[in-house]
Amino acid sequence: MTTVSLSLSADEARRIALRAQGLLGAPDRRAGVRGMLRRLGAVQLDTISVLARSHELVPYARLGAVGRDTVEAAYWTGGHAFEYWSHAACVLPVEEWPYFAFRRRAFRARGHRWHRMEDSERSCAAVRDRLKADGPLTATELGGAKNGGEWYDWSETKIAVEWLLDTGEVVCTERRGWKRVYDLAERAVPGELLHDDLTDHECLRRLVARAGAAMGVATRADLADYHRLKGEQVDAVVAETGLVPVEVAGWGKPAWADPAALEAESSGGRGRHRTTLLSPFDSLIWDRRRTERIFGFTHRLEAYVPRARRIHGYFAMPLLSGGRLLGRVDPAREGRTLVARQVSMAGGGAVEPMARALREAADWVGCDAVRVERCDDPALASALTTALAAAVG
């Protein structure tokens, strides 16, 4: 049974979560994108690109107008990161490689992921040989990613290289034109990290501890969801992570907090809140239940919802300001104009932050104008248009 040693208010828990995610307090610009990645432990990748791809929006939200080329270079040059299965397909700090041994072993024990190869020994050997001779390479360069049917109709080569990625012989070292670039692990991962020596227990203990640090305060379900673990895996290790049992007002569930996060909160340092638009795949809000619990804000990605059934738009981005979620906007680009296709705001107090966030985002992606297309409140729409005009001046 967990013994609770500390009680937190809902506001304290919210501030702890924001600070842990790098959205409260001065941004660590010296550490930059790589420092942000180490802090979060995982940055989710996704195919959708509106203003930018999600893995670019995450550092923008924390660090401001970091050049997009700078973001890509920080992730994919110098051997600092790799792509693997965490919360989803994620960019991960390379030093975390040993701690995903448990997942690589699980794949090997299962024997396949989604597809089965016709001749696994021959196909995998061909991929190894080609990468050894000519890598790093995309699946297309290896011999073709598809058989010509639907997106999931993979070629034998694609199945083989993805299997080798799952099991750790191959690493995704970058995305090129959104295609994975594969290399042999023995070439891509530093020698001192290239091992599967850690037990599953050691791996899970590390990942749960790092998830707790990245979230600041979290329930069992939160800790499990961060790297897509099972609840019983969290149960097996949480007492050994150094996380502190806490009770959060209104949560109604046991929770754990990172000691460093508790210390930062108790020191009284409130810091500066970032005003920004968030990717729906940002780790602050990627868990809908946690987002509702912390911010009282319900958010759903509607990109895969039929157009007629969408409420807030294709890629609605929540507005973070003052440590709260105050609305959302579905953005698009038309030439050098950022179009706010659909906007909703939580009252007049959200107008100025929304205008500022839209203007900053427009500048970041090279737009020199912002146009509001629709807003669910006509009075707020007029106020937002006025605020945007003032921001230009």
N, C-alpha and C positions, 0 to 999 in steps of 0.2 A: 504493500500500500504506500502511495506517495504521501510524504509529509510536507504540507505547504508551509513555507517559511516566510512568505511575504505576500501582501495583498497590494494590487495595483488598481488604480482607477482606470476607466475606459480611456480617458485622455492621456494618462501616462503610458498606457500600452500603445496608443496610437503614435505618440511622439517617439517611443522606443523603436517601433517598427519603421518609422520614417527615417530616423537617424541611422539605424542599422543598414538601411537600403541606400544611404548616401543622399537623401533628399531633404535632410534637415541639418543645418550647419554649413560651414564654408566648404565648398567643393575642393577635393584634393587634386588640384590641377598638376602638381608636380608628379604625382603618381600616374595621372592621366587615365587613359582607357585601360591599360594593363592593370593598374591599381584597382580600378573599378571592377574589372573582371575577377581579380583575386578576392575582392571584398564580397561580391555577390556569389562567387563560386560557380555560376552558370548563367549564360545569356542565351535565351531561346532564339532559334532561327525559324524563319517562316518564309514561304514563297511570296507572300503578298507584299507588294511595294506600292505605296501611295505617295506620301511625301518622301519616304525612304524605306528601306527594309527595317524590320523590327530590331535587328541587332545593331543598327545604326541609331535608331531612336532611343535606345536604352542609355547609351553614354551621353547623347544630346540632352536627355532629361536631367542628368546629374551634373554634367560639366559645361553645358551651354554649347555654343556654336563651334564644336570640334569639327574640323574639316572631314568630309566623308572619306577622302583618301587616307587621312590620318587614322581614322577608325579602322579601316580595312588593314592598313599596314600594322597597326598595333595588334590586331588579332592574328594575322597570318604571316608575319615575317619574324625571323629570328628564333623560330621554334618555341614560342612562348605559349602556344595554345593548340588544341586539337578539337575536332568535333566528335561527339559521341552521344549515346542515349542517356539523358539525365531526366529532367522534367519532361523533355521531349528531345528532339534533335537540338543540341546546344553547343555553343562554344564553351570550352572548359579550360582552365589553366593547366598547363602541361604537368605541373607538380601533382595534380590530382590523378594522373594516370594510374599509379599503383592501387588507388582506392576503388577503382572500378573493376578490379580483378574478380570480385564476386559476380558481377554481371557477365563478364566474359566467360567465366566458368559455367554460369547458368545456361548461356547460349550453347556452349559445347555439350553440356549434359542433355539439352533438349534435342540437339542434332539438326535443327533448322529454325528459320524464323518464319517468313511467310511463304517462301517458295522452296521447292526441292529440286536439286540438280539431277540431270540424267546420268552424269558420270562425275561425281564430286571430286574424286582423286585426280582425274585428268584435267578437269576445268580449273581447279584450284592451283594445280601445278603450273598450268599455262599462265595464269595471272601472276603467280610468284616470279616465274622466269621473266616475264615481260617487264614487270616493275623493277626487277633487279637489273635488267639490261638498260631500260629506257625511262624509268620513272623519274619524277612523279607524273601520273597520267590520269585523265578523266576516263569514265567508262566508255565513252565514244572512242577515245584514242586507243583504248585497250581492245576494241573490236566491236563496239556497238552496245548501247544500253537497252534497246527495245527490239522486240520481234516484229514490230509494225502494227500491233493492235492497240488496246487501251494502255493508259499510262503504267498500269501494273503488269502489263505483259512483257516482263523482263527477258532479255536474252540470257543464255547460259553464262556468258561472261559477266554480266551485271549481277546475276545471282551469286556467282562465285566471289566476286570482289566484295560485295556487301556482306557475305558470310565471313570472309576473312577479316573484314572490318569489325563485325560483331564479336568475333572470337579473339581479336587482338593481334593478328599477324599483319594487318594492314591498318593504316591510320589515314583519316581524312585531314590533310594539312592545310587546306584552304578551299574556298569556293571561287571558281573562275567562270564568269558568266552564269552564275548560280549552279554550275555543275560541280559536284564533288571532285576534288583532286586527291588521288590516292597515292600513298607511298608505303614502302615496307616499314613496319614499326622499328626494326633494328636500325634504320637510317634516320627516322624522324623523331624518335623518343630518346632523350639523353640516357646514356648507359646506366647511370645510377638509378634511374626511374624505371627502366625496362625490365620489369619482373612482375610475376604474379605470386610472390612469396607470402603476402599478407593473407591471413585467414578471412573468411567471410565476416566473422565477428569484428575483427580489426577494421575492415573496410566500412562496415555499417556504423561502427562507433564514430569513425572520422566523419562520415557523410552526415550523420545526424547532428553531430556537434557543429559542423560547418553550416548546416541548414539553420540551426538555432542561432548561430552568430549572424547569418545573413538576414534573418527575419527579426532578430531582437527578442521577440516573445512569440510563442507558438503553442498551439495545441498538438496533441498526438497526431491528428489528421494533417495538420499543417506540416509537421516535421516529416511525415511520410510522403506527402505530395511533392515536396520541393525537389526530390530526386526520384520520385515515383517508386518509393519503397512500400512495403506492406506494414500495416499497423503492428503486427507481431514482431517484425524486424526492429521497429522502433522500440517496442517494449523490452526487447532482449538487451538493448545497449544503452538506453537513455540514462540510466542511473550511473553509468561510467563516463558520461560525456562532459561532466562539469557544469551542465546546465542546471539552473536552480528552479525547483518547483515553486510556482506562484499561483495566485488566484486573481483573476481579472474580473472586475465588476461587470456583470451583464453577459459574460461569456458562457457561464453555466457548465464549463468543462475544465478539467485539469489542464494546466499550461506549464511551460518551462521558459525561463528567460536566460539570456546570455549574461554572465556576471559583468562583463565589460559594458554592456548596454545598460544594465542597472546602475552601475557606477556613474556613467555619463548622465543618466537621468537624475540621479540623486545629487549630483554636483550643482544642479540648478542652471546649467548652461543650456539655454533654449536654442540659440542660434537662428540663422536665417532660413526661412522656408523658401523652397524653389517654387516659382510659378511656371508651369510647363504643361504641355500636352503629353500624355502617356500612351505608348503603344498598348493595345489590348493584351500583348504578350509580355509586358513588363512584369518582372518578378514581384513588384509591389502588389500587383492586382491580378496575376494570372490565375489565382485560385478564387473563383467567384464567391464561395461560401466565406472565405476569410475576408474578402473585400467587403462583403455585406456586414460581417461581424465588426470589423474595425471602423469602417467609414459610413455604415448605414447607406450604402450605395450599391444598387443592383446593376450589374453590367453584363452584357452578353455580346459576343462577337457575332455579327449578323451577316458576315461575308458569305456564309453557306446557307443562309435563309433565303427562300424565294423573295424577289424584290417586293412583291405586293404585300408580304407579311413583315417586312422590316419596319421597325419602330424608329430607330435612331440612325440607320444608314449602314452602308457596306462595311466601313472600317472606322466606326465611331471611336474617337480618342477621348478618354476622360480628361477633364481639366483639373489639375492639382494646383491649389493655391492656399496659402495659410495653413497648410497641413490638412486640408480637407478636399474632398472631391466635389466640385461646385457645378458641374455640368459636363457636356460632351459636344464634340463636333465631328462631323464626317467630312474630311477634307478631300480635295482633289486639286490637280494642277491643270490649268489651261494656259499654255505658253508661259508667260512670266507673271501670271495671276494665280494666287492661291484662292481657290473657291471653297467657301464654307457651305457645303451643299445642304447640310442640315445642322442646326444648332439648338441645344436646349441648355438653360441655365437655371440655377437655384436662386432666382430673385435678382434684384438690382445690384446687390453686392458682388455678383459674379461678372458683371459687364466689363469693368475695367480690367480685371485679370484675364478674361477671355480675349479682349482686344490686344492686350500685351502679349499673350501667348501666341495668338495668331500672327501678329506682326513679327515676333521673334522667329517663329517657325518659317514664315515667308522669307525673311532675310537669309535664314540658314540654307534654304534650298534654292536660293537665287531668284526668288520672285520679288517684284517691286510693287505689287498691288494685292489687295485682299478684297474679295467680293463676297458678301453674305447672300446666299441664294434663298434659304428658308430658315425660319426660326419659329419655334412652337408658341412664342408669345410676341405678338406684334409690337407691343410697347418696348419690350426688351430688344427686339430687332432694331428698332429705330435708335435706341440708346447705344447699341453696339456699333451701328454704322457711324454714329457721331463720334464714339470713342476711337474707332479705327481711323477716322479722318484726323482727329486730334493727335493720334500717335504718329501719323505721317509728318505732321507739322512739328 
